[in-house]
Amino acid sequence: MKKEISLLLFMFVLAISAKSQVTIGSPEAPEPGAILELRGENFGFLPTRVNLTNLSAPQPLPAHKEGMLVYNMKVSEGDTLQAGYYYNTGSRWIRLSVAPFLSDSWFYMPSIVFDTSVVTPAGENVVVDLYGEFKKQLNTHVVASAGAPGRALSTIPAPTDINYYVTAYDHEVFEINGISVDGKMTYRILDVASDSTYINIVFVEK
């Protein structure tokens, strides 16, 4: 009896070892180097479908896990979450997108007007919502190409999913005092702008 049990255990372990590479949908072995291969001319791959809460939280999964792939079903207000595939970086969710605008991780702030006609009194600050101005411009337009959708981006990152940078500016006109995590910049006007006055603002997706 013991010999029969030992033989069965040996065969079971052997079967597991032999199946370290698996093909689903065909009795043939998978391609070399593939631990799993799916085959089927009339079938697709359907991953788990979940309702993510936000890009920074792992829920409904118990924790962040780098490399995790899910299909999100939830669409949130403010365009933070859209239906589609998301992968986990180990600390947040990133949507898999072929949108050319989001294929790069950084972009310049759209053009906005800073009123420099009045000098800011000492000890006071002016506040501009960089994210709000960015989102407003991408949701409205004056002219669009034929067949273009109603807004420039189908998915807009949340304000806290962007890092904000002032890379250069006219120090004679502006005094930059800080940018909050949600894109509100505080500054002072030191002098009236000239024809050469500038300020460069860059957004970098986290």
LINNORQUI-V876690 format. One record per run of one state. SS is the DSSP state (helix for helix, strand for strand, loop for the rest). FROM is the first residue (numbers start at 1). LEN is the number of residues. Records with the same first field share a line. If there is no record, write none. Layout:
BEGIN
SS: FROM-LEN + FROM-LEN
END
This chain:
BEGIN
loop: 1-1 + 19-3 + 25-11 + 39-10 + 51-18 + 73-4 + 80-4 + 89-4 + 96-4 + 103-3 + 109-17 + 140-19 + 170-4 + 180-4 + 190-9 + 206-1
helix: 2-17 + 77-3 + 100-3 + 130-10 + 159-3
strand: 22-3 + 36-3 + 49-2 + 69-4 + 84-5 + 93-3 + 106-3 + 126-4 + 162-8 + 174-6 + 184-6 + 199-7
END
